[in-house]
Amino acid sequence: MTQERPLAEQLRRLRDALDTMDPLPRAVFDLHRYRDLDFLQIADELGISVTEVERQFAAAMFHLLRSTHENGGH
């Protein structure tokens, strides 16, 4: 059974994950999460295709999951 990590530890891991994310996935994540833009709006804003936005958002989410996993993604 997995023990829950303290909130401070979870937030630190999340902050570290965001800080180490590549620039394009981070931009897509930020625009979607903090400016509430949909993928078409993000594509227009960044001058990339919607498919690329989808790919970069998936990369951002994968990075966050991998980076915040209890054992560092292992």
C-alpha positions as semicolon CSV with decimal commas, in nm:
position;residue;x (nm);y (nm);z (nm)
1;M;0,000;0,000;0,000
2;T;0,135;0,343;-0,097
3;Q;0,161;0,607;0,172
4;E;0,034;0,952;0,086
5;R;0,300;1,219;0,059
6;P;0,254;1,540;0,253
7;L;0,097;1,823;0,055
8;A;0,417;2,030;0,074
9;E;0,611;1,745;-0,090
10;Q;0,350;1,705;-0,363
11;L;0,357;2,078;-0,436
12;R;0,738;2,082;-0,445
13;R;0,741;1,796;-0,696
14;L;0,481;1,971;-0,909
15;R;0,674;2,300;-0,902
16;D;0,996;2,118;-0,993
17;A;0,818;1,938;-1,277
18;L;0,687;2,266;-1,417
19;D;1,030;2,427;-1,384
20;T;1,197;2,145;-1,581
21;M;0,938;2,118;-1,858
22;D;1,052;2,201;-2,212
23;P;0,936;2,546;-2,331
24;L;0,675;2,446;-2,591
25;P;0,488;2,192;-2,378
26;R;0,504;2,441;-2,090
27;A;0,357;2,718;-2,306
28;V;0,074;2,491;-2,422
29;F;0,006;2,376;-2,065
30;D;0,006;2,733;-1,932
31;L;-0,224;2,864;-2,204
32;H;-0,469;2,580;-2,151
33;R;-0,458;2,572;-1,772
34;Y;-0,414;2,936;-1,675
35;R;-0,571;3,126;-1,967
36;D;-0,838;2,861;-2,031
37;L;-0,772;2,859;-2,407
38;D;-0,889;2,564;-2,613
39;F;-0,649;2,383;-2,845
40;L;-0,756;2,581;-3,154
41;Q;-0,695;2,910;-2,972
42;I;-0,357;2,785;-2,849
43;A;-0,263;2,680;-3,204
44;D;-0,349;3,030;-3,329
45;E;-0,160;3,197;-3,044
46;L;0,155;2,990;-3,095
47;G;0,138;2,957;-3,475
48;I;0,132;2,577;-3,469
49;S;-0,122;2,315;-3,574
50;V;-0,391;2,179;-3,346
51;T;-0,227;1,838;-3,384
52;E;0,099;1,984;-3,254
53;V;-0,088;2,143;-2,963
54;E;-0,237;1,803;-2,879
55;R;0,107;1,642;-2,901
56;Q;0,268;1,907;-2,683
57;F;-0,013;1,896;-2,424
58;A;0,027;1,518;-2,402
59;A;0,402;1,566;-2,356
60;A;0,335;1,819;-2,078
61;M;0,099;1,584;-1,898
62;F;0,337;1,290;-1,935
63;H;0,621;1,503;-1,795
64;L;0,409;1,607;-1,497
65;L;0,302;1,252;-1,423
66;R;0,652;1,111;-1,463
67;S;0,811;1,389;-1,257
68;T;0,562;1,378;-0,971
69;H;0,543;1,000;-0,939
70;E;0,649;0,889;-0,593
71;N;0,964;0,712;-0,712
72;G;1,057;0,970;-0,974
73;G;0,871;0,783;-1,244
74;H;1,011;0,436;-1,177
